[in-house]
Amino acid sequence: MRVLPFGFKKEKAPIFVGAVAGRVAASEHAYGEADAAATELAPVARGGGVRAFMGVDATLVAYFFFWYLGNYYYNITNKLALKNSGGSKGFPMTIASLQLGIGSLYAFFAWAAPDMRSLPSITSADLMAMLPLAFCAMMAHCASVFALGAGAVSFAQIVKAAEPAFAAVLSQFVYGKPISTAKWMCLIPVIGGVCIASVKELDFAVSALVAACAANLFAAFKGNENKKLMETEGLKERIGSVGNQFAITTALAFLMSIPLAYATEGAKFADFVEVYKTNPVVKTNFILSGLTFYGYNELATMTIKKTSAITQSVANTAKRVIIIIGVAMVLGESLPFMKLLGSAICIGGVFLYSVIDQLLA
């Protein structure tokens, strides 16, 4: 049975939220316990250190699966909340800020609940070091929400497919971590595949284009800053877990988003409250979008710990094809040959990107 968001005939979305919350709580009880559980369930691959089942890192596969699933539901619920509250002319910055607030509330609940997640023991210097990451996370989120409200889901996904290129440029020229020429070439089918898959869904809007490009830039910075923090000596131990790192980042991003939301939409906040009270589609999907946003992003943070910033950006690109096809299935839209072809090209490009250096070696 297909699971549909609120506003469609079969309401099953709350079940997913519970699954995400349970998954995040179970996987992040303490910093090493997610990996410890994986060790119990899967044998250690030859060479040691990698938890795998038949040569596959089962923990990483689970992270990717729930990350993709959460992002799929986030896009649907977020779009419904934005569309039914006026789109880009409604309250996109207010919704974006409060989504971060919902995630912060969940983080505080996880810290307060017995045996759910240990409190971090960070210093004021650690908080200062996390401010650039929090700012980039806040700007990437707000720009993405605005882009989704200003144009079609498919158009936002097309533009944001260029994120690996942004991440590659920053990694090579700003963070001093060059990638091979072969990997650069693999970005062509990845991005091109998404464009082919989405070409008939194009709904052009200049504001959506600008916002999506801004989201790409800040998301690329966020990925590199995330990785840099994870490699900072002593900080990982003081924070206590990847989940704690994302929770702190979300709370800081929420605080930073308040001035932005007030400057852009503060004068009509009372109108948003009225829409929230009177429109059940906005109310339900707004809450669900906040929960799914936090859930899938925490899993993405756990994924980047096991991979790299650029790998995560490429995985993000493949995810966009899955979202476009999944949304089409939920809404009863057709899946023409070009969309399926583009999806195959993109996913093939992602696989080639991941193994190209080994193949050439």
C-alpha positions as CSV (number, residue, x, y, z in Angstrom):
1,M,0.0,0.0,0.0
2,R,1.4,3.4,-0.9
3,V,2.0,5.9,1.9
4,L,0.5,9.3,1.1
5,P,1.1,12.7,2.8
6,F,-1.7,14.6,4.5
7,G,-4.0,16.1,2.0
8,F,-4.4,12.9,0.0
9,K,-7.0,10.2,0.5
10,K,-4.9,7.7,2.4
11,E,-3.2,9.4,5.4
12,K,-0.3,7.4,6.5
13,A,2.5,9.9,7.0
14,P,2.5,10.0,10.8
15,I,3.5,6.3,10.8
16,F,6.7,7.3,9.0
17,V,7.5,10.1,11.5
18,G,7.4,7.6,14.3
19,A,9.7,5.3,12.3
20,V,12.2,8.1,11.6
21,A,12.2,9.2,15.3
22,G,12.6,5.6,16.4
23,R,15.4,5.0,13.9
24,V,17.3,8.1,14.9
25,A,16.9,7.4,18.6
26,A,18.0,3.8,18.3
27,S,21.0,4.6,16.1
28,E,22.3,7.5,18.3
29,H,21.9,6.3,21.9
30,A,25.6,7.0,22.2
31,Y,28.4,7.8,19.8
32,G,29.7,4.3,19.3
33,E,26.6,2.3,19.9
34,A,25.3,2.5,16.3
35,D,28.5,1.0,15.0
36,A,28.6,-1.5,17.9
37,A,25.1,-2.8,17.0
38,A,26.2,-3.1,13.4
39,T,29.1,-5.2,14.5
40,E,26.8,-7.6,16.3
41,L,24.7,-8.0,13.2
42,A,27.4,-8.3,10.6
43,P,30.8,-9.8,10.3
44,V,33.9,-7.7,10.0
45,A,35.3,-7.6,6.5
46,R,38.8,-8.9,5.8
47,G,41.3,-6.3,6.8
48,G,39.3,-5.3,9.9
49,G,37.4,-2.1,10.9
50,V,34.7,-2.2,8.3
51,R,31.4,-3.6,9.4
52,A,30.0,-5.5,6.5
53,F,27.6,-8.2,5.4
54,M,28.8,-10.1,2.3
55,G,31.3,-7.3,1.6
56,V,28.6,-4.5,2.0
57,D,28.7,-2.0,4.8
58,A,25.2,-2.7,6.2
59,T,25.2,0.3,8.5
60,L,26.1,2.7,5.7
61,V,23.4,1.2,3.5
62,A,20.8,1.7,6.2
63,Y,21.9,5.3,6.7
64,F,21.4,5.9,3.0
65,F,18.0,4.2,2.8
66,F,16.5,6.1,5.7
67,W,18.1,9.3,4.5
68,Y,16.5,9.0,1.1
69,L,13.2,7.9,2.6
70,G,13.1,10.9,5.0
71,N,14.0,13.3,2.2
72,Y,11.3,11.9,0.0
73,Y,8.6,12.6,2.6
74,Y,10.1,16.0,3.5
75,N,9.8,17.2,-0.1
76,I,6.1,16.2,-0.3
77,T,5.1,17.6,3.1
78,N,7.1,20.7,2.7
79,K,5.7,21.4,-0.8
80,L,2.1,20.9,0.5
81,A,2.7,23.3,3.4
82,L,4.2,25.9,1.2
83,K,1.7,25.6,-1.6
84,N,-1.3,25.8,0.7
85,S,0.1,28.9,2.5
86,G,0.8,31.0,-0.6
87,G,4.1,29.7,-2.1
88,S,7.0,32.1,-2.3
89,K,4.6,35.0,-1.6
90,G,3.3,33.3,1.6
91,F,5.6,32.5,4.5
92,P,8.6,30.5,3.2
93,M,11.1,32.0,5.6
94,T,8.8,31.6,8.5
95,I,8.2,28.0,7.7
96,A,11.9,27.4,7.1
97,S,12.8,28.9,10.5
98,L,10.1,27.0,12.4
99,Q,11.1,23.7,10.8
100,L,14.5,24.3,12.4
101,G,12.7,25.0,15.6
102,I,10.8,21.7,15.5
103,G,14.1,19.9,15.0
104,S,15.6,21.8,17.9
105,L,12.7,20.7,20.1
106,Y,13.3,17.1,19.2
107,A,17.0,17.4,20.0
108,F,16.2,18.8,23.5
109,F,13.7,16.0,24.0
110,A,16.4,13.5,23.1
111,W,18.7,15.0,25.7
112,A,16.1,15.1,28.4
113,A,14.7,11.6,27.9
114,P,16.3,8.9,30.1
115,D,18.9,6.9,28.3
116,M,18.1,8.3,24.9
117,R,21.1,10.6,24.2
118,S,23.9,11.8,26.4
119,L,24.5,15.6,26.8
120,P,27.6,17.0,25.1
121,S,30.3,18.6,27.2
122,I,31.4,21.3,24.8
123,T,33.2,24.5,25.6
124,S,32.4,28.1,24.4
125,A,35.3,27.7,22.0
126,D,33.7,24.6,20.5
127,L,30.4,26.6,20.0
128,M,32.3,29.4,18.2
129,A,34.0,26.8,16.0
130,M,30.5,25.4,15.0
131,L,29.0,28.8,14.1
132,P,30.2,28.8,10.4
133,L,28.7,25.3,10.0
134,A,25.4,26.5,11.6
135,F,25.2,29.6,9.4
136,C,25.8,27.6,6.2
137,A,23.2,25.0,7.3
138,M,20.7,27.8,8.1
139,M,21.2,29.5,4.7
140,A,21.1,26.3,2.7
141,H,17.9,25.3,4.3
142,C,16.2,28.7,4.0
143,A,17.2,29.1,0.4
144,S,16.0,25.5,-0.5
145,V,12.6,26.1,1.1
146,F,12.2,29.4,-0.8
147,A,13.2,27.7,-4.1
148,L,10.7,24.9,-3.5
149,G,8.0,27.5,-2.8
150,A,8.8,29.6,-5.8
151,G,8.9,26.8,-8.4
152,A,8.1,23.2,-9.1
153,V,9.8,20.4,-7.1
154,S,11.4,19.1,-10.3
155,F,12.9,22.5,-11.2
156,A,14.4,22.9,-7.7
157,Q,15.9,19.4,-8.0
158,I,17.3,20.2,-11.5
159,V,19.2,23.3,-10.2
160,K,20.3,21.6,-7.0
161,A,21.7,18.7,-9.0
162,A,24.7,21.0,-9.6
163,E,25.7,20.8,-5.9
164,P,28.5,18.2,-6.5
165,A,30.2,20.8,-8.8
166,F,30.0,23.4,-6.1
167,A,31.3,20.9,-3.6
168,A,34.2,19.9,-5.9
169,V,35.2,23.4,-6.5
170,L,35.2,24.3,-2.9
171,S,37.0,21.1,-1.9
172,Q,39.8,21.7,-4.4
173,F,40.3,25.4,-4.2
174,V,39.1,26.4,-0.7
175,Y,39.7,23.4,1.5
176,G,42.8,22.1,-0.3
177,K,41.4,18.6,-1.0
178,P,41.7,18.1,-4.7
179,I,39.8,15.4,-6.6
180,S,40.9,13.6,-9.8
181,T,40.2,14.6,-13.3
182,A,38.3,11.3,-13.8
183,K,35.9,12.2,-10.9
184,W,35.4,15.6,-12.4
185,M,34.3,13.9,-15.7
186,C,31.9,11.6,-13.8
187,L,29.9,14.7,-12.6
188,I,28.7,15.2,-16.2
189,P,26.4,12.1,-16.4
190,V,25.3,12.6,-12.8
191,I,24.1,16.2,-13.4
192,G,23.0,15.5,-17.0
193,G,20.9,12.5,-16.0
194,V,18.9,14.5,-13.5
195,C,18.3,17.2,-16.2
196,I,17.1,14.5,-18.6
197,A,14.9,12.9,-16.0
198,S,13.3,16.3,-15.1
199,V,13.2,18.1,-18.5
200,K,9.5,17.7,-19.0
201,E,8.8,18.9,-15.4
202,L,10.5,22.2,-15.9
203,D,8.7,25.2,-14.3
204,F,11.1,28.1,-14.6
205,A,11.2,30.9,-12.1
206,V,14.1,33.3,-11.7
207,S,13.6,33.5,-8.0
208,A,13.7,29.7,-7.7
209,L,16.8,29.6,-9.8
210,V,18.7,32.1,-7.7
211,A,17.5,30.6,-4.4
212,A,18.5,27.0,-5.5
213,C,22.0,28.2,-6.6
214,A,22.4,29.9,-3.2
215,A,21.3,26.7,-1.5
216,N,24.0,24.8,-3.6
217,L,26.7,27.1,-2.5
218,F,25.9,27.0,1.2
219,A,25.2,23.2,1.1
220,A,28.7,22.7,-0.3
221,F,30.2,24.8,2.4
222,K,28.2,23.0,5.0
223,G,29.4,19.6,3.8
224,N,33.1,20.6,4.0
225,E,32.6,22.4,7.4
226,N,30.9,19.2,8.8
227,K,33.8,17.1,7.7
228,K,36.3,19.5,9.1
229,L,34.6,19.5,12.5
230,M,34.5,15.7,12.6
231,E,38.3,15.7,12.1
232,T,39.0,18.4,14.8
233,E,41.1,16.8,17.6
234,G,39.2,16.3,20.8
235,L,35.9,17.9,19.6
236,K,34.3,14.6,18.6
237,E,34.9,13.3,22.2
238,R,33.5,16.4,23.8
239,I,30.4,16.4,21.6
240,G,29.8,12.7,22.2
241,S,28.0,11.7,19.0
242,V,27.3,12.7,15.4
243,G,23.7,13.1,16.5
244,N,24.8,15.6,19.1
245,Q,26.7,17.5,16.5
246,F,23.7,17.8,14.2
247,A,21.5,18.7,17.2
248,I,23.7,21.6,18.2
249,T,24.1,22.7,14.6
250,T,20.3,22.8,14.2
251,A,19.7,24.7,17.4
252,L,22.3,27.3,16.4
253,A,20.9,27.5,12.9
254,F,17.4,28.1,14.3
255,L,18.6,31.0,16.5
256,M,20.4,32.5,13.4
257,S,17.2,32.1,11.3
258,I,15.0,34.1,13.6
259,P,16.4,37.5,12.5
260,L,16.1,36.5,8.8
261,A,12.5,35.4,9.2
262,Y,11.7,38.5,11.2
263,A,13.3,40.9,8.6
264,T,11.5,39.3,5.7
265,E,8.1,38.2,7.1
266,G,7.9,39.5,10.6
267,A,5.2,42.0,9.7
268,K,2.9,39.1,8.6
269,F,3.6,36.6,11.3
270,A,0.1,37.0,12.7
271,D,-1.2,36.0,9.2
272,F,0.8,32.9,9.3
273,V,-0.6,32.0,12.7
274,E,-4.1,32.4,11.4
275,V,-3.3,30.2,8.4
276,Y,-1.8,27.6,10.7
277,K,-4.9,27.5,12.9
278,T,-7.5,27.4,10.1
279,N,-5.8,25.3,7.4
280,P,-5.3,21.6,8.5
281,V,-3.2,20.8,5.4
282,V,-0.7,23.5,6.3
283,K,-0.7,22.6,10.0
284,T,-0.1,18.9,9.6
285,N,2.4,19.0,6.7
286,F,4.3,21.9,8.4
287,I,4.9,19.8,11.5
288,L,5.7,16.6,9.5
289,S,8.1,18.5,7.3
290,G,10.0,19.8,10.4
291,L,10.3,16.3,11.8
292,T,11.3,14.6,8.6
293,F,13.8,17.4,7.8
294,Y,15.5,16.8,11.1
295,G,15.4,13.0,10.8
296,Y,16.9,12.7,7.3
297,N,19.5,15.4,7.9
298,E,20.8,13.7,11.0
299,L,21.2,10.5,9.0
300,A,22.9,12.5,6.3
301,T,25.3,13.8,8.9
302,M,26.0,10.2,10.1
303,T,26.6,9.3,6.4
304,I,29.2,12.0,5.8
305,K,31.2,10.7,8.8
306,K,31.6,7.5,6.9
307,T,32.3,9.0,3.5
308,S,33.3,12.5,2.3
309,A,31.6,15.8,1.6
310,I,31.8,15.3,-2.2
311,T,30.5,11.8,-2.0
312,Q,27.6,13.0,0.0
313,S,26.9,15.7,-2.6
314,V,26.9,13.1,-5.4
315,A,24.6,10.9,-3.3
316,N,22.3,13.9,-2.9
317,T,22.2,14.2,-6.7
318,A,21.1,10.6,-7.1
319,K,18.5,11.1,-4.4
320,R,16.9,13.9,-6.4
321,V,16.1,11.5,-9.2
322,I,14.5,9.1,-6.8
323,I,12.5,11.9,-5.3
324,I,11.2,13.0,-8.7
325,I,10.1,9.5,-9.6
326,G,8.7,8.8,-6.2
327,V,6.6,12.0,-6.1
328,A,5.3,11.1,-9.6
329,M,4.2,7.7,-8.4
330,V,2.4,9.2,-5.3
331,L,0.7,11.9,-7.4
332,G,-0.3,9.5,-10.1
333,E,1.9,11.2,-12.7
334,S,3.3,9.4,-15.7
335,L,6.9,8.0,-15.9
336,P,7.9,8.6,-19.5
337,F,11.0,7.0,-21.0
338,M,13.1,10.1,-20.8
339,K,12.6,10.3,-17.1
340,L,13.5,6.7,-16.6
341,L,16.5,7.1,-18.9
342,G,17.8,10.1,-17.1
343,S,17.5,8.3,-13.7
344,A,19.6,5.4,-15.1
345,I,22.3,7.7,-16.4
346,C,22.5,9.6,-13.1
347,I,22.7,6.6,-10.9
348,G,25.2,5.0,-13.2
349,G,27.3,8.2,-13.0
350,V,27.1,8.1,-9.2
351,F,28.4,4.5,-9.2
352,L,31.2,5.4,-11.7
353,Y,32.2,8.3,-9.5
354,S,32.6,6.1,-6.5
355,V,34.8,3.5,-8.2
356,I,36.6,5.4,-11.1
357,D,39.9,6.0,-9.2
358,Q,40.1,2.4,-8.3
359,L,39.3,1.2,-11.8
360,L,42.0,3.5,-13.3
361,A,44.5,2.4,-10.7
